[in-house]
Amino acid sequence: MKRDGFRFRYAPSRAVAWLPAAVLAATSACGSDEAPAQICDVPYFDCDGVCVALGSDPDNCGACGDECPAGASCVNGACEAPSQGSGAGGAGGTDDTAVGGGGGAPDCGGERTMERCDGVCVDTRTDPNHCGKCGEQCDPGRACAGSLCRRTCLEGLTDCAGSCVDTNADPLHCGGCDRACDPGRPCEEGSCGCSVAPSEDIGAVAPQQVTGTTRDAADTRALSCSWSDAPDQTFLFTAPSAGTYIFDTFETPFDTALGALSADTCAELACNDDAEGIQSQIFVDLAEGERILVVVTGASGAEGDFTLSLTQPAPVICTPTALEPVVPQTVTGTTVGLEDQVYPDCDSTLSADATYTFTAPEAGGYLFSARAPGELVLEVLEEGSCTGESLDCDSASDESTVMVELKADETVLVAVSSPGGSLRSFTLDVLKAPPCPGQDLGSTVPQTVTGTNEGLPDVLSACFTSTTGGEATYSFTAPSGGVYLFDTQGSSFPVLLEVRSGSCDGEFVTCADSDATPARTTVPLAAGETVVLVLDTEGETGTYQLEVSEVPCPLIDLGSTAPQTVTGTTAELFDLLEPSCGDSGGPEATYRFTAPADGLYTFDTEGSTFDTVLDVRSDSCAGPSLRCNDNVDPSGEVTTSRVSVLLSADQTVIVSLDSDSTSGEYMLNVAQQDAPPCPLIELDSTVPQTVTGNNEGYPDLLTPECGSGSGGEATYGFTAPADGYYTIDTAGSSIATILSVREGGCGKVETACVAGGTDSRLLVRLDAGASIVISVDTDGAEGEFALHVDQFDGTGTCDAPVELEPVLPLTATGTTIGGVQEKSASCRGSTAPEVIHSFTAPETGTYLIDTAGSEYDTILSVLDGDCSGEELACNDDSLSHGGGTSELSVPLEAGQTITIVVDGYNRYSGRYELHVDIEP
């Protein structure tokens, strides 16, 4: 038989003859249909969880706990003096005496539990290589206890998916189960280390070429730009001197990927898949004596013979040609016979370039345009230097254009090249960028303007396309709140029409092309709101026409009568508005309604013949949505819509009856009901204070901007006792909450909203005596909630930053939910709240700062000194950590203080982790 990995041999007829009656009774179930009660196979017996041989174990001779006298052995379950024979194979012994330890081997000091196996005395009760008898091995890493192999692992080993491993040294389970190190990295003391093996040492010679093959090779290294499980070859290189080293596989026939790793830490220094065709090239800056691992692998699993070339280019002397500080001007040139002086941000190949310096005669925008047949790269760099920071870079066919804003007398360097080749001839134009917008249309409606795009510069790209034609730009300011139509009917070429908010670099609003019909779009605008209209093209030139008009919205004034019912059809109407819920695309009917008195007003489309969407907006067609509903029945079985909204006497709303794409006959019903009190509870004007409640059975009257708010809400009135910031949160709630604030009453527009789970948090600025309504809402859940109101102490703002300890490595955690929005990072505009931190460098070096482990899409920036200091670095999305987290590096002097801003993309906020360390 076999039990727990141990093989037993016994003769049943002899083995049970001596057993006590109790033991025989315990084993009588064997051979019957009943499952045996004991855990040990006959003739072994369970003594406190350990299987022992009662016939030969001197510590349990005949019965558990019956010990034989010193020097005596156990034979057939009875203690015998030494003269009667003892030890394995003694007279009268049974087959199990070799398993239970016997009375001890004569040449093992007479120890009862020792046996001589292969000439060595071992304890067969605990030795995993001789468990129970000589040669009986337990599975690797498994313990031997009571002469049986156990499922537990030996001390110092961990059970990982059925295997006993050393998590301090196993590269597949480094520091814990399933924590695998990258290929080629060993596990050292529970952390992934770095090993140069396997690699071929190619010394410290540059230039040189080495050959090799990845055929039948193993996957020993992981590269970020290459697929996993690809065979690779690794070379160890030592820099003979400080400088830039170039590695390439241009003479290799298969699709390669190339990477460089630090030989000390295995950190990736460079990686490239396709630099020229399917071949790879990397540039690595090295200090004298610095060692790196150069990894050659195949892209997409390719393999074969390769040639690796290593060069160290001689220092390039930057000798730009100085242009006159006048505009416009045109120069011609060539890159034939020139060196590669600039490494453009938008091109990774080695390319000869022509360089020029230009000094702005006055402040403003300047346009640089390079023209030549084929691929072109144009880059403008700061300080008139080949190593200056790139202001902008463009890579395109036939013409590349860059526009930059320059101060008076500011000098820049302009570089022209062709990727991987040279230009026999090119033309470079330097122009003063046209004003943007090119013309202000004012606030006149209707009006029509015409023009031509011939000769206009290509500065902006409309509708997220790579446009190549010049564009005309106009600004327009709405004279009153309403819906405005912008139409290019009558143009001689297909127009791309884009609308931007406020300015030429403002946020995208909408876009229309002219694939089927002339480009036209409608935009709801508030009185005094300005937009910029961009009329672009994909290369065509000709005349254009732009018509601006106001579309009647609302179509009908319902007055102040409630109840009332109106009917109509949307068949001949236009799609002007986009509802805040459901799908849009169908034409809509719009109505103005003015509340005759304070109350709860219900609008529904019962009786309509198509799937409707109801959206109630404040004041005008351009106003914010107060409440929206697609289907009364969320399952879609009932496709009519219904919304209820609290209105004050004489408050005006716009009711939009919309659909996803259909049209037809509709019925709009308006009714007034007695409104429940809102707010339900008036809070004292004291802080801090906490209230608790349960929203079960509460009416659903309000719709928060940041959630559906389909659950009932509790509303509280609060009056600020003093000027300042106030924190409002629902920490400790048992349901996921949506927290919103309205100033002046329940029927007013929201000023703040957050859906933060059971811990929603808002920060609002209030003047003394200002009254707000706080709504604790849900997306349908019912249960207990808590509401806390307090005055904010300013922690995490520019005035009171979070002070970080000057220790390394450093980790800080927090939340930006409900924080203040003070700073805006240069690498991404944001309206999200942020938390400000202050940190003083304990030593000189390059510091690594990241938000890995954060729960939302972060933006990270560093300022020199306090919040008023110069921005030193900024990052939106980290390539290393992913998940929308951020990462940057910044050189600091010992004692230098910086401000670290943890911000959010767009309006995102949440819990964050901030890590600070110094490069080794």
N, C-alpha and C positions, 0 to 999 in steps of 0.2 A: 504494500500500500504506500501511498505518498500523502503527506499532510504538511502544509505550509512549506513546501519545497524540500522536505526531509523524507528520505526513503527508508522504510522500516522493513526488516526481515525477521520473521519469527516462526516458530512451530507451534500452532495453536494448541495441539493436544498436550504438549508439555508445559507451555507457558502459563496455562491457567490452573494447572493441577494444584499449585501451592497457595493460590490466592485466597484471602479470607472470605467468609460468606458475604460480608458487606460489599466487598469488591466484586465478587461473582454476581451478586444481585444487581450491582450497578452496570455490569456488562452484559446482563442476560438479554437485553434488547437486541444485541447484535444478532443478525441473521433473521430477525423477525421483521414484520412489515412496519413496525414503528421506528421513527428516527431515533438514534441513540441520544441519550441525554447528555453524555460526556463529550468533551471536545477533543479527547485524546484517543488514539487507536490502541486497541488491545495489543500488547500487554502493558501499555503506558497509562498512567493514571494522573488525573488533574489534582495537583497539590497547590492550592492557592494560585491557580492560573498558569502553573508550570507543569509540563508533561514530564513525568519521571518514571524510571523503571523500578518499581517496588521490589523486584527480584534481585537487584544488584546495587541499588543506590544506598551507600552507608549512612546517608543523612535521612533517608526515608525508606527504611528497610522493612518491608512487609506492610507498612502503613505510613501515611503522611506524618512526618515529624518524629518517627521512631529512629533515633540515631544509634549507631553501633559504637561501642567503646573505642577509644583511641587504639589504632593498630589493627583493629578487627575489620573484616570485610563482610559484605552482604552477599550470601549465596542462597539462591532459591528463596529469597524473602526472609532469611534468618541470619543473624550475626554469627560469624565464626572467628575463632582465634587465629592468629597467623599460622600456627602449626597445622591448621586444618586446610590450609590452601587459600590463597586469595589472589586477586588480580584477574585480568582478562584471560580467559582460556583456562582457569583453574579447574581442579577436579570437581566434577559435578556441576560446573557452571552452565548456564544456558546461553543461547545465542545472543541475548540482549545484554550480556555483561560488557561487551565492547562499546555499547552505546551509552550506558548510564554513568560511566566514569569508573566503575568497579571500585576496587579498594586501592587504586593507585598503582602505576607501573613501578616495579621494584627499583629501577634505575632513575626514577623521577622523585626521589626523596620520600617515597611513600605517600605523597599527597593523594588524597582520595579522588580529586577531580582531574588529575593529570594523566595523560597518556603519551606514549612515545610514538610520534608520527613522522616518518621520514627522518628518523634520527634526532628529532627535536621534541622536547617535552611541551605539550600543549594542553590547555584546558578545553576539553571537547564540549563543555557546557556553554562556553562563550566565544570560542574561536570560530569566526565566520568561514575560515578555510578548512576547518575540521569540526564541523558542527554535529556533535553526537557520536561521530566516529572519524577515524582518519580518512582524509580525502573527500569528505562530504562537504562541498563548497556551497555557500549561500550565494544568491544572485549578487552581482557587484553592488557594494555599498549597503547591503542589508545586514542587520544585526543578527547574532546568534544568542539566544537566551534559553536557559533550561534545556540545552541540547537540541533546540529547534530553531530553524530559520524563521525570522519574524518579518512582518511587513514594515516595521519601523526601520529608519535609516541609522547608520552608525553616527556617533557623536561627531558634529562638525559638518554633516551632510544634510541636504534638504531634499524632500521628495518633490520632484517636478514631473508631473504627468506620468508617474509610475517608475521613474528613474531616480536613483539617489545621486545627487550632484553636489559639487563644492561650488557654491555661489560666489566664493571669493576668487575662483580661478577659471570657471567654466565660461567660455566666450558666448555660449548660447543662453546661459542663465546667469548673467553677470550682475551680482547684487540682488538678485531675486529671480524667480521663475519667469521664463520667456522674455527676459531683458537681454536681447542678443546684441553683441557688439557688431559693428560693421566688419565686413570681410577684411582680414588682414590685421585686425586690432585685437590684441590679447586682453584677457581679463586679469587685472592685478588688484588684489585686495578689494574685490567687489566693484571696481570701476574699470571702464574700458580704457586700456592704455594704448600705447603705440609701439609697433615693432617694425623695424626695417626689413625683416624677413617676411616673405621671400622677396628678394630683389637682387639685381645685378649691379655691382658697383662700377660705374663708368668714370670714376675719378673726378678730377678737377680741371679738365681740359675743355677749352672753348676756342674756336669752333670744333665740332666733331659730328660724325654720323655713326649711328649704331643700327644694326638690323636685328630682326627677331621675328617671331611668329606667335600668334595667339591660338593657333590650331592645337587642340587637345590640352590647352592650358586651363587652369582653374580660375574661378572668380574669387580673387583675393582682396580686391579693393572696391570701395563704393564711391562713385562719383555722382555729383548732383546733376550733371548734364547727360548722363548715360543711363541706359536701362540696367536694371539689376540682372543677375545671373548671366552676365556676359563675360567670356574669358578675357584675361588681361595679362600683361607683362609689366613689371615694375623695375625701374632703374634708380639707383642711388647716385645723386650728383651733389658735389661740393663746390660752391662758388669760389673760384680762385681770387676774385676781387669783387668789390662792391659794384653794383650796376644792374642794368636790365638784361635779362636773358630771354631769348626767344626760342621756343620749341615748336616744331611743326612736323606734320606727316604728309607733306605735299607730294612726295614721291611714292606714296602707298596706293595700291590699286583698289582697296576696299574701303567702305564707309567707316571712318574711325571717330573716336572721341578721345580727348587728351586732357589729362588733369595733372595738377601739381599739389602735393601734400607736404606739410611740414614733417621732417623726419623725426622731430622731437615730440610733437603732439598729434600728428596725423590730421591736423586741421587743414581743410581745403583752402589753398591759396589762389588757384585759378582753375577754370574748367571751360572747355569749348567743344562743341559738336561739329558744326559746319562753319568754317571760316572762309574757305575757298572751295566751292563745289561741295564734295562730300568729305573733304579733308579738314584737318583741325590745326589750330595754331593758338598758343598761349604766350603771354608776356608775364614774366615774374621778376619783381625787384628783390634782389638778394644782397645781404651784407657779406663781407669777406668771411669765408669759412662756413657760411650757413649751408646746412644740408637739407635737401628736399628729395622727395620720392616722386618721380615722373611716371605716370601710369598711362599706358597705351591700351585701349580697349576698343571694342567694336560697337557702333551704333546699331540699335535694333537687332542685336544678336549677331552682327556680321563678324567674321573672323578671317584670318589669313596672314600672309607674310607682310611685314611693314619695314619702313625705313624712318627712323627718328632723327631729325636734324636739329642741332643745337648751335646757335650763334649768339654772339654778344656784339651788338652793333656799336660802332665807334660813336663817341659823343657827337650829336648833330648840332651844328652851329646854325642858329636861327638867324637868317638874314632877310627879313621882309623888305619889300619895296614900299617906300613911303608915298602915299597918295596925297594929292593936294586937298586941303580942308575946304572943298567946295562941293556943292551939289546943284544940279545933277552932274555926274561925270561918268564916262565909260572908258574902260581900259580893256585891252586884249592881252592874252598871254598863253603860255604853254607850260606843261609840267614835265615835258620830255627832258631828260638829263638832270632833273632835280632830285633831291633827297626827300625822305619822309620826315618832315619836321614836326608834324602835329598828329596826335592820335585822336581823331574825332570821336565824339560821344555816340554818333550815329553810324559809325563804320569801324569794324574791328580788323580790317585787312591792312597789310603794309602797302601804302600807296604814296607815290611821289606827289608833293603838293606845292602849289604856288602860294606865297604868303604876302600880305600887304598890311600896312598900318594905315588907319584913318582916324583923324581927329575931328570931332563934331564942332562945326563953327558956332552952333547954338544948341540950346536944349530942345529936345523933341524926339519924335520917332524917325528912325532911318531904315530904309529898305535896301537890302543887298540882294542882287539877283544875278546868278551865274547861268550862262546859256552855252550849250554845246551838244552835239549829237551823242546819245548814249547816256549811261549812268553818271550822275554828278553828285558830289558831296560838297556842301557849303557850310562852314562853321565860323561863328564870330566869338572871339575870346576876349576876356577882360585884360586890361592893363597893357595892351599892345604886345603881349608876350605869347610865344609858342606854347608855354606851359601855364598860361592863365586859365581861370575858370571859364567853362563854356557858358556863354549867354544864350545861345541857341544853335541848333544844328539841323540841317535838312538834307535828306538823301532822296533824289527823285530822278526821273528820266527827262532828259533834254533841258530842263530848267529847274533850278533849286532856288528857293527864296527864303530869306530870313529877315524878320523885322525886330529891331531892338530899340528900347528907349535909352537915350544917352543924355548926359549932362553936357553943358557947354564946356568945350576944351577936353572932354573925356576921349581917351585914345583906346581903340580896340584893334585886335588883329583879325584879319579876314583870311581864311584858308580855303583854297579850291583844289579838289582832287577828284579822281575817278576810282571807285573801289577795285583794288587789285591790279590797276593798270595805270596808264598815263594818258593825258589829253594833248593831242597835237595842237589844238587851238581852242580857246574859250573866250567868251566875252563876259565881263563883270560890270554891272551897272550899280551905281550908288545914287540913291534918290532920297529926297526928304519924303518920309511916309505921308500919304494924304491924311487929312484929319478924319477921325472916325467918331461919330458918324459924319459922312460927307455933307449932309444937308439936314437942317432941322425943319420939319414940316409943321412945327407948331401944334396948334390944337384945332385946326380948321377941319370941319366935316360937312359935307363930303368934299373931297379934293382929288385931283388926278395929276400925277407927275410922269414925265417921260424922259428918256435919256438913252445913251448907248454905253455899253461896257467895253467898247473897243479902246484899247490903250490903258484901261484901268489896271492897277497892280493886283496881283493875287496875294492878299494878306490874310484873309480869313477863310476857313473851310466851313461850309454850311451843311447842315443835315447829316453830320457825322460821316461825310464822304470825302475822298481825296480829290477835291475840286482843283481844276487847273486853270480856270478862267478868272479874269478880274471881276471884282464884285462892287456893286454900288450899295451904299449904306445910308439909311435915313433914320432920324429919331422922330417919334410922335408922342405927344402927351394928351391923354384923354381929357376933354373938357368937362366931362361929367361921368358918373358911374354908369356903365352899360356894356354892351357887347359890340365890338368893332370888327368889321370885315376888311381884310387886306386881300386884294385881288390883282393878279398880273395878266388878266385877259387883255389881248391886243398886243402882247409881246411877240417879237419875230423869232425867238429861240426858246427852248425849254428852260424855264427859270426854276432854280431851287430857292424857295422862300423860307427863311428862318427868322423867328422872332426871339429876341433876347431881352432880358429884364434890365432896364436902367442904362446900360452902356454896352460898348462893343465887346467888352470882356465879361459882361453880366451872365447870369444863369440862363440856360436854355429854357425857353417857354414852350415852343411848338415849332413844327416844320411841315412844309408842304412841297411836293414836287409836281411836275407837270407831265407825268408819264401818260395819263389818259386825257386830262383836261388841264386848262391853265391853272397854275398853282394859286390856290386861295385858301385862306384859313380865317377862323373867327377866334377872337380872344376877349374874354371878359376883363375889363379894366375898371379900377376905381378912379374917381375924380382926381386929376393931377398925377396919375401914374404914367410913367414914361417907359416906352419900349424902343428898341432898336430893330429895324427891319433890314435884313441882309438879302440882297438879290444877287445870287451867285449862279455859276454855270459850270458844266463839266468840260469846258473848252470852247463852246460855241460863242460867237460874237454876233452882235446885232443891236437892235433897238428894243427897249422894254417899256412897259407901261404899268404904273402902280396906281390902283384906285383905293382910297380910304373912305369908308362910310360907316355909319352907325346902324346896326340892325335893331329894329324895334324889339325891346325886351324890358318888361313883360308885354305880351300881346294884348292882354285884357286886364282891366282893373275890376276886381270883385267887390270893391268897396269894403264895408264893415258889417255886412249882413251874415248872421249865423243863427240858425242853419240855412244852408243853400246848396243847390246842386246845379252844376253846369255840364253840358255835353258838347262833344265836338269830334273832330278827326285830326290826326297828325299826318294824314296822307300827303298834304301839300306843304307841309312845314319843313324847316331846315334843322340840321343838327348843329346847335350853337353852343350848348353847355355840356360839360362832363360831370355827371353826378358823383358824389363822394362815396357811393356804394354801388354794388352791382356792376354790370357791364354797360358800356355806352356805345353809341354808334348810330342809333335811330334818331329820327326827328323828335322834337319835344314841343309841347305847348306850355306857355309860361303865363302865370297869373300873379297880380299883386293883391295882397289882402292886408287890411289894417284892422287890428284887434279893437273891437268897440269897448272892451273893458278888460281888467285883469282876469285871467282865467286859463284853463287848459283847453286848447283847440286841437281837434282831430281832423285830419285830411285823409281821405281814402279814395280808392279807385274801384270800389265794388260796382259791378255792372259793366266794366270795360271788356272789350273783345280780344285784347292781346295782353302779353306779359309786360306789366308796367314797372317803372321805377319812380318813386316819389322822393324829391329832394327839396327841403325847405331851407331857403337862404335868408340871411339877414339883410334888410334894407334894399339891395339891388341885385341884379343878375350877376354882378361881380363880387357880391358879398360872400362871406364864409358860410359854409353849411351849418345849420343849427341841428338838423336831424334828417336822416335819410333811411329809406327802407326799400328793399327789392321785392321780396315776397312776404306776405303775412305769414304763410306757412313755410318755414325754412326748408322743408322737404321738397318744395316746389310743386306740390299738388294744387295749391291755391296760388295763382300767379298775380293776384291783385295786391296792392300795396296799401299800407296804413302807417301814418306817423302821428304822434301826439306831441305837442310842444307847448310849454308855458310861455305866455305872452303878456306883456304889460299893456295897459290901455294906450291906444294910439301907436303901438309898435307895428312897424310895417315889415312884412316878409314877402319873399318871392317863392311861389310854389311852382316847381318844374315837374311836369308829367312827362317822363322820358321812357325809353325802352332800350334793349340791347341792340337791335337792328331792325325790328319790325315796326309797322305803323298800322293804324286802324282807328275804329271808333272807341271813344273813351267816355267815362263818366267820372266827374270829380265831385266829391261830397265834402262839405265843410260843416262841422258841428262844434258847439261850445259846451263844455262840461264844467261843473264846479271843481275848481282846482284844489287839490290837497295843499296844506301849507308848505311853503318852500321859502326859506329853509325850514326843515322840521324842528330844529333845535337851535336856539341862540346860545352861543358859548359866552362865557365871561371874557372880559378884555384883560385877562391875566395870562402870564406865561411863567413857567411852563404849565401845561395842563394836559390831562389824558382823559379820554372818554372811550367807553366800549359799547358795543351793540351787536345786533344781529339783523341782517337785511332780509330775513325770511318774510315774505309777504309784502315787502315794500313795493310801491308802484315804480314802473320804469318810465321816467319823465324826461331825462336828459340823455344826450348822446355825446360822450367824450370824443375828442379828435383822435386820441391815441388808442382807441379800441372800439369794439362794436357796442359795448355798454348795454347788452341785451338783458342784464340782470337788473333787479330793483336797486335803487341807490338811496343812501342816507345822506341828507344834506344838513350842513351846519353853517350858521352865520357867525362871523368873527370880526371884531373891530380892533384894529391895531392900537395898542396903548402908547406907542412911541414910534418915531421914525426908525427904519432899519430893515434888515433882512430877517425873514422868519422861515423856520423849517417846519414842514408839515409832513408827517410820515405815518405809515400803517404797520410799523414793526410789531410783531407778535400776533398778527391776524392769522386765522386758520384758513382763510380763503385768499385766492389771488385777487388783488384789488387793482382798480383803476382810479387814480387820484387826480382830481382836476379842481381848478380854481376859476371862479368868475367874479369880476368886480361889479358891484352895484345891484346884483339880483340874479335869480335863477334863469331868467330869460335872456341874459346878456351873453356876449361872446366870451369863450374861454380865453384866459390869459396864460394858463399853464396846464400841462397834462402829462402824466406818466403812468405807464403800466409796468409796475416793477414787482409783480408777484405778491408774496405775502409781506414784502417790505418796500412798498412804493414810497418815494420820497420826493418832495418838491422844495425849492427854495424860491421865495417871492420877496420882492422889495415893496414895502408898504409905507405910506406916510401915516403919521399919527392921526387917528380918527377915520382912516380908510376902512370901508366895510367890504368884506368878500364873502362869497358862498363857497364852502368846501364840499365837494361831492365825493363820497366813497362809493364807487360803482364796481361792477363785475361784468364779465362776459357770460353771465348766466348762472354762476355758482351762488349758493346761498349758505350762510354760516356766520360765525362770530368774527368780528373785526375789532381792531383797536386804532384809535386816532390820537396822535401826539402833536401838539403845537408848542413851539418854543422859539425864542429869539436866537438867531445865529451868531456865534462868537467870531466868525470870520476865518476859522482855521481852513487852510487849503487855498486861500486867496493870495493875491499879490501883497496885501497888507500884512497877512499872517500866514506865510507859507509853512508847510509841514517840514520841520527841521529833521534831516536825515543824519544819522550818526556817521562820523568819518571812519568807518570800519569796512574792511573788504574781506570776502564778498558781502554784499548787502542786499537784502530783500525787504521790500515794504509792500503792504497790501492796503487796499481801501476801496472806495466806491466814488464814482463821479455822479451817480444818480442824485439829482437834486442839487448839484453844485452850481457855482457861478460861471457865467460865460464872459471872460475878460480878455483872453488872448486868442489870436488866430494864427496858426502856424503857416509858414510860407509854402510848405509842400502840399497843402490841401486846405481849401477854405472849409470852415466848419462853424456851425451854430450850436454845437454840443457843449455841455458844461465840462469843466476841467478841474483838476486838482493841481495846485502849485506846490513844488517841493524845493527846498534849498539844500545844497550839498557842497561841502568843502573838501577838496582833494587832499588826502593825507600824504601823497607822494607824487612825484612827477612821472608821467607816463600817459599812454593812450587808454582811455576808459571806454568800456563796453557797457552800454545801457540798453535794456530791452524790456518789453512787457509780455514776455512768453508766459503762458498760463492764464492770461486775462480772459474774461468771459464775453468780450464784445470787440468790435473793430476799433482799434485804438489809433491815435496819432501821437507821436512823441517828438518833442522839440526841446532844445537846450539853449538857454540864453546866458550870456556872460554877465555875471553879477546878479542884479535883481531883475524884475520884470521889465525895466526900462532899458536893459542892456541889449547889445547886438546878438542876433540869433547866430549861434555857432553851428548848429546841425539840426536837421529835421528829417523825419521818416514816417511814411504812412504804413506800408505793408512790408514786413520782413520776409526775405527770401529763405532765411534759415529756419524760422519757426513756423511760418504760415499762420493760417487761421485768422488773418486780419490783425495779428499783433505787429508790433513795431520794434525796430532795432537800429541803433546808430553807434558810431564811435567818435570820440572827440579827444584831442590831445590837451592835457591840463598840466599846469605847474603846481608843485606842492603849495598848499595854502590858497589856491585859487578857488573862489566861490562861484557856483553856477546855479541857475534856476532850471529845474526840470519840470516840464509841463506835460502831464498825462491828459490828453484830449481824446475826442471821439470823432470818427468819420461821420459826416452829415450831421444828424442829430442824435447819434448813438451814445449811450452811456451805460455804465454797469460796473461790476466789480473788477478790479485790476490787480495785477502783480507787477511790481517794479523791481528790476534787478540791476545792480551796479557792481562792476568788477573791473580789474585792470588787466591788460594784456600781459601774458608772461614774458 
